[in-house]
Amino acid sequence: MARGHGVIVAPTGAGKTRVAVEAIRRVDVRPVLFVVPTNVLVRQHSRTLAGEGFRVGVWNGEEKRLGADVTVTTYSSAYLYADYLCRVHGMIVFDEVHHAFAEKWISILDRFLAMGGRMWMGLTATPEGVPDSMIAYVCGYDEALREGAVSGIDVHVVTLDIPASKRLEYAYITGIIERLKKLLARAEDEEEREEILRRLAIWNNRLRMLLDYSVEKEMVVADIIAREKIDRAIIFVEGIRHAETLARGLRARGLRAMPYHSGMNRVDRARVWDAWRLSGGILVAVKALDEGIDVPSCKHIFILSCPKRFRRAVQRIGRGLRPGEKLQLWIIGTIGGETLSAEKTAKQIQKQAEK
């Protein structure tokens, strides 16, 4: 922070929040605005900062209270009240700072910098979209592993055939995707290209949803959990319906499995989260755990479906990289299916560790 601003890049679980806490403690600026993506993270970071002795306020859709030391807010609330919040805070911290450079939210940082002489800090594990000139420090996975900030990782890949019940639909969808790719290669008009890309995204998503859950995947996961005597695990899938189905199927096989997703109300999510955090079991999650949430030590992660976006694969794998024994990453994929992005990402992490 010698320049008074910059982005800190470090792996998920390596202690970026601790860096922010120490920066806030050492700078002679009050109050500090702490911007996070979700209200779940507002509550999490508020507890963390209060536990560090800071006087903390919350500014979101539910509450508008400035803190004497730190105010924790969401990107959406910071955007809506940017003029006021930027004026009354002398320093700003962006958690998951890649959001701050998205077209929707970039004006928050622009307005803050326009006031001049202000310090700001960004934190992220995935700096895509962040200008290189704004990155102050990068801690690679290899460095974090040497320093004991993250754990090692073992990757186990199980590849299944496409279930017979889904082969016709699979062939139909993949046929459409191939035709759209050919159309895209021949498209000359930008508007036409955008329309084709939009349709490709829709059909690729349908393909992921088709391959997200199957009884065969459920059986493999149940067998691994039983064989390895796993008492705490996270399983990532793509769809809410599939999360519910898989959790129900695992319970029928005698496992303590609970769905966790945005379709649940906040009270039910909190109840499930507290039960899993305190006593373990199998948590079947969709996107609710992708970004930033402080997950208790969990050294078994299953990925049944993962979008091709590198950022989401990194976030999901990072849920198990806290210091301690090696993360056991189980990737249950389908021939021609969608989970190889998770395998590729995990292998990249392993290569960094071997350097």
N, C-alpha and C positions, 0 to 999 in steps of 0.2 A: 504493500500500500504506500510505497515511498512517493509515488506520483499522485497520491490522493484518490486514485480510482483504479479499477481493474477487475478482471474476471479470474477466479481461481478454478482450475479444472482438476478434478481428482475423481477416482473411481467411487461408485456408489458404496457407501459403508465405510469410507476412509476417514471420515471425520470433518466434512466440510462445515457442518453446523458449529463444531468446536472452534474452527478457524474464525467464523463470524462472531461467535461469543467473545473470543479474545480480542478481536479487532474493535468491537464495540466497547469493551472494557478499557482499552488502551487509548482510544481517541478522545480528545477533549471536546466532544460534540454531543449535545443533547437537545431534543430527543432524536432518536434514530427511527426511521421508517423501515420495517422489515416486511417485504412483499413475498407472498407465497401463492402457489396456484390454486389451492382449495381451502375450504373452511375446515376440513379435517386437519390440514397442516397448520391453520391458524391456531387451533386448539393445542396441537402438539407442540409447536414452537413457543406458544405463550407459556405453557407449563415449563418447558425447558429454560426459557429466559428468566421466568420468575424464580425457578430453582437456583439460578445463578446469582440471585440477589437484585436483579433489575426490577424497577417499578414499571409494570407492563400494562398497556392498554390494547384494546381490540377495536378495529374499525372495519366492519363488514355489513352485510345486509341485516344482521340481527342486533348489532350493537355499534354505537359510535362513541367511543371513549378514548381520548388520547392518553398515552402513558408518559409519565415524567421522564423515563429513560428510553423506552422502546414502545412503538405502536406496531402491532402486527396486523397486516391487512392482506386482502387477496388482490390479484391483478385486476379483476373486474372493478372492485371498489376503488383501487388506486387510480384506475382510468376515469371513473365517474367523478372522483373528487380530486383529480390531479392538481389543479391550481392551488387549492387549499392545502392539501397534504404536502406538496412540494415546498410550499412557502413556509410552513411551520416546522418542518424537519430539516436538520442541518446535514444529515447523512442518510443514505438509502442503501439497503441491502436487498438484492434480488436473489431469492432462492430459486433454483431451476431457471437460471438467467436466460436460457435460450428462448423462453417465453417473451422476455422483454424486447427481443429483436424481431418478434413476429409482427407482421403488418398491423394486426389488431391492437397491439399494446405498445408499439415503439414510441408513441407520443408521451408516455409516462416518463421515460428516460430523457426524451428531447426537452420536455418542459422543465425537468429538474436541472439539466445541464444549462439551459437557457438562463437560469437565475445566477449562474456564475459562482465560482469559488466553493463548490460543494464537493464532498467526498461521496463516492459510491463504490459498492463491492458487488460482484456477481459470483454466484456459485453454481456449478453444473458438472455433471459427469459426461455430458454429451454436447460439445460446443458448436455443433453444426449451426450455421447461421450467425455466429458471433464473429465480428471482424477480428482478424488476427491482431490488429493494432491495439485492441482492447483487452487482450489476454495477458495478464500479469505473471501468471505462474501455472505450470502444468505438472502435475504429479501423475506419472504413468502407473499402470498396474504393477509393473515390475518393481518400481521404487516403493510403492505402498506395501507390496509383499515383503520386500527386504526389511522395511521398517516395522513390520508386524501390524500394519494398519488394516490389512485385509487378509483373508485366508487364501489358501490354494484352491484349486478346483479340479475335480475329476469329471469327465464327460462320458455318459453312457447313452448310446443311441440305439433305440429299438425301432426297426422299420417294419411295418406291417403292410400286407397287401390291401388294396381297396376292398371293403366289404362288398359281397355280391349284391346286396340290396341297394348299393349306391353306384354300381358301375355304369348303368345306363345314364343316370343323371350326371355322373362325373364326365362321361364321354360327351354328353350334350353341352355341358358348360365349357369344357376344355376346347371343344370344336368352335364355339362362339368366340372364345378368347383368341384362338389362333386366327380366325377370320378378321377379328378386330385389329390384331397386330399387323396383318397384311395390309389392311386398309390404312393403318397409321403410317406404314412405310411409304405408301403411295400418296398420302394426303399432301397437298400443296398449300391449301388455305389454312391460316392459323386458327380461325374459328372452327373449321372442320376438325383440325387436330385436337383442339380442346374438347370438343364433343366426343370424339373417339376415346380420348383419355378418360373422360368422365365415365363413359360406358364400360371401359376396361376396369376401372376401379370398382364399379358396381359388381361386375361379374367375377372379378378376383375375390371380392369380399364374399360373394355367394359360394365360391369354391372353398374358401377357408371355413365358412360356416358348415358346409357339407361334410368336410373332413375333420371338423373339430372334435366330434364325439362319435364313438362307436362302442358297441358291447365288447368288441375285441380289444380296444384300448383300455376300457374299464377293467377287463380281466387281467391284462398285462400289469396295469398299475396295482391292482389288488394283490397279485402274486408277488410283485417286487416288495410291496409294503410288508407283506407277511414274511417273505423270505429274509429280508434285511432287518426285520423286527423294528420297523420305523414307528416311533411314537409321536413325531411332530414333522409335518410336511406341508408344503404349499403346492397346489396344482393350479397351473394357469391354463384357462381355456378362453375362447373368444366370445361366446354367447351366453347370455343370462339363462336361457332355457337349458342349454347344455350344462351349465354349472349346477343347476337344480337337478337335472337328470343324473349327472355323474355322482353328486353327493348322495342322492337317494339310492343309486345302485351300489355304491360302496357301503352304505349303511346296511343294505340288504345282505351284504357279504360279511357282516360282523365288524365293520370298521367304524370308528367314530369320526364321521365326515360331516362338514358344515359348509354350505354355500356362503359366499361373501361377495356382494356385488351392489352396484348403484341402484338396482331395482328394489332393494330392500329399504325400508324407512330407517331413519337415523338411529332410532331406539333399538331395533332389531340388529342392525349392523354392529352397534356398540356392544350389545349383549353377546353376539357371536364372537366378536373380537376379544372381549374380556375373557370369555370361556377358553378360547384357543390360547391366548397369551398366558393364562394362568395354569392351564392343565394340559395343553397340547392337543393332539388330534390331527385330522386332515382338513385343511382349509382349501376349498375349491373357489378360486378367485377369478374374476374377469379383469377389469381395468382398475379396480379400486385400490390395488396395492402397487400399481405400476411405478408411481413417482413419489419419492420423498418420504413415504411413511416409514417411521422407525419400527422395524420389525424385530421382535425378539430373536435370539439366536435360533436359526433354523437351517440345518445343514443338509436337508433333502428338499430339492425343488424339482417338480415335474412340469414340463412344458408339453402340453398336448396340441397347442396351437399358438403360433406367434406370428404377428404381421411381419412383413419383410422389412419394416422400418428398423434400422440399426438401433435407434434410440430406445425403442420399446423393448427390444431384446436385451440391451444392456441393463435397463432398469429392472427387468424381471430377474435376470441372473444376479444382479447386485443385491437382491433381497437376502441372499444367503452368503454374502462375502464378508460378513463381519468377522473380526479376528477369532481364531480358535481352530478347531479341526477343519479339514478340507470340506468344501462344499461338494456334495454329490448331486450333480445335475443330470436328471433323467429326461431325455428327449424322446417322446413317443410319437413317431411320425408315420406317414403313409407314403408309399411309393408314389412319386410325383406330387407329393403333398407340400404343405406350407411350413413345416417346422424346421426345415434345413437352415433358415436364416438364424435361428437360435443356435444350431450346431456351429454354423460358420462363425458367429459372434463369439461363442465360447472358445472355439479353437484359436481365434485371434487373441483372446485374453491369455490362453495358455502359452502361445508363442511369445507374448510379451514377457511372461514370467520366466521363460527359459533363456532370455537374452543375457 
